[in-house]
């Protein structure tokens, strides 16, 4: 029996979940914003306890590897790598954008939306984003099919690309992610009323439950890695790294970044 521990630390609130191979999920989350380093072990242990197992019963450890908070990504990936090494179990990398899209799939399908767009605010009109088309799989269940690359977009460029796809199909776009918080006015001014839906705050943000569901799918497909192969996906350099390349950091800070 598979028991997968999944970690989510790329957003404001950290969470952990254990998923069994029958799909049952046992989750725990932090109530404090950006408290991942302090809370990740506690919430992981709570999720494991709620699943009625111990660490030695875990068969895989998964983490959202980004994009999102740079610090949060590092905490989640490092924790997963450490557990993978100590317990001798494989790791599973999950895109935070893909997990966010998974979180709203049912709501999007029920709303007859054709597209799901997951948007993370990267500040200054920048986003990390990806888009998927809602389709029905062979078993009749709704699935997500990639239709726009997961990468960094300016919000205006992202909306232009989505609008072009929408003009060709007439499909409604279901938006999710904290990019809504930052760019809602731009979305509503760019797209015509009735052509988009904004996810409610109850499902808008990252959660380990969705990382777990994707991790189970990947485990069944054999899409696992060794602990030393799990890597963060930042999608861009940090501000400090950008300034280092540009030569605008002080010597003291430059040595720290290196």
N, C-alpha and C positions, 0 to 999 in steps of 0.2 A: 504494500500500500504506500502510495506517495503522500508525504506530508511536506508541503513547501512553505517556507517562511518568506513572506514578501515585505519589503520595506519601501516606504515612500517618504522622502525628505526633500523633494524639490520645490515644494510650495510653502505656504505660511505655517501650516500645521503638520507635524509629523504623524505617521500612522504605521501600523504593522498588522499583518494578517497571516494566518495559517490557512491554507486550503488543502483539503484532502482530495484524493483522486475521484471521489464521488461528487466533487464540486462544492461541498459544504465549507463555509468560511467562518473563521473566528477572528475577530478584529479588535484592536485597541488603538486609541488615538490620543494625542496630546491636546490639552486645552489651552496651551500657551503658545503664542506666536513665536516662530523662529527659535524654538528651544530644543532643536533637534539633538545637539550634542549631549545635553543633559538627559533627555527623555528617551532616546532611541533604545537603549538596553531595557529600560523599565517597560516600555510598551511592547517590545518584542517578547519579553518574558510573560507579560500578561496575555498576549495572543496565544502563546504556546500553552500556557496554563488553561485558558478557556477551551483549547482544542483537546484537553485531556491527555496531553503527551508530554514528553520531556525533550530536551535538546537532542539527545541521542537518537530520538525517533525521527528527526528531520532527515529528509532524503535530498532536498535541494534548498538553496537560499537564493532569493531573487531580489533585485533592487531596481527601482527606476533610476536610470543612469543619466537622465537629462533629456532635454534642456530644462533650465529653471535656475534657482538660486545656486550660484557657484559653490558657496560653502555647504549648502544642503546636499548638493550632488556628491561632494567629496565625503561627507559624513556617511551617507547611505552606501556608497560604493565601498568605502573603506571598511565599514561594518560588515557588509556582505562578504567581502574578500576575506576578512579575518575569520568569520564563522566558517566559510568554505574551507579555509586552510586548517583550522583547528579541528573541525568535525570530519574532514576528509570527504566532503560532499560537493557536487558540482554547483556552479553558479549560473544564474540566468539573468541576462540584461534585458530590460524592458524600457522602451521609449516612454517618457512621461506624457508626450503629446498623444501617442497611441492609446495609452491608458485613459487619458481624459476623454478621448473620443468614445472609448468603450463604455465609460461611465454614463454617457447620455444616449447611447444607441437606442435603447428601448423607448425613451421619451421622444427621440427624433422620429423613429419609425411610427410611433403612435400619432405623431403630428403630421404624418405624410411628408416629412422633409426628405429631399433627395440627397442632400449633402450634409456632412458634419465637418465643421471647421473648428479646430482647437487652437487657441491663441494664448500665448504667454506674453505678458508685458515685459519688454526689454528696454523700456524708457526711450524718450526722445523720438517718438513715433516708430520705434523699432519693435519688432515682435519675433518670437520663435513660433512658428505655426506649421500646420499641415492640414490637409483636407482629404476626406474620404467620401465615397459614394455609398449610400445605403442600398444594399441589395439583399436578395433572398438566396440563401445557400441551398445545397442539394436536399437538406433535410427540412427545408421550409423556414428555418430560423433566419433572422436578420443578421447580416454580416457587413463588415466595413471593407470596401475595396479602395486602395489608395488612388487618388486622382490628382493630388498636388504634392510635390516633394516636401518633406519635413526639413525646413531650413529657416534661416533668418530672412525676414521680409520687412520692408517699410510697410506700415499699415495701409497706406494708400495703394501701394503696388499689390499687396495681398488682395485687397478689395476689388481692384481692377481685374485681377486674374479670376477671382471668384465670380464677378459680374459677367465676365466674358463666357465662362462655363454656363452660368445661369441663363444667359441670353440664348444659348444654343439648345437648352433643354427645358427651360421654364421651371426648373426645380427650386424648391425652397431651401435655404441654407440655415442650418441649426448651428449657432455659435455657442462655444463654451470656453471657459478659461478666464483668468484674471485680466486678459486683454480686453474683455468686455468692460471691466471696471474703469480701465484707463481710456478706452477709445470708443465708448458707446456713442458719443455724439457724432464721431466721424462715421461710424457704421450707419447710424440712422439718417445722416445727411447724404450718404453716398448711395444707399440702396433704397429702392422704393418700398413703401409700406406694404406689408403682406408678402414680401419676398424673403423674409428672414425671421428667425425666432431666436431670442436670447435665452440661454439656459438660466433657470432660477438658481439662487445662491445655494440651495440644498444639494445641487449636483454639479455646480460650476467648477469646483476645485479638485485638486489631486487627492486620491485616497488609495491606500494600499490594497483594498479589496479588488480594485480593478487591475492593479499590477499582478495580484495573485491569479486572477482569472486568465490573464494572458500568459503568465508564467506556467500555469498548468497546461495550456495549449502547447507552449514551446517545449515543455518537458516531454509531452507525448510524442512530439515530432523529433525529439533528440537535439533540439537547438539549445545546447548547454555549453558552458565553457569551464575551464579550470579557473581557480581563484586568481591566478596570475594573469589571466587573459581578460578579465572583466575590467573595462575601462570607462571613464566618464565621457559623456557627450555634451560638451559645453556649447557647441555651435559657433562660438566666437571666442576671441581672447578676452580675458578680464581687462578692466580699465588700466590696472597697474601694468599688465603685460603689454598692452598697446602702447602705453607711455614709455615703457622700457625700450621697446623697438624704436620709438620715435626719439629716444634720447632725452626725454623731458623729466625723468625722475632724478632725485638727488642721489648722490653716491651711496648714502646710507640705505635708502629705500631700495636702490637698485640691487645691492648685495643681498637684501632680505628676500626680494622677489626671486632672485636666482637661486 
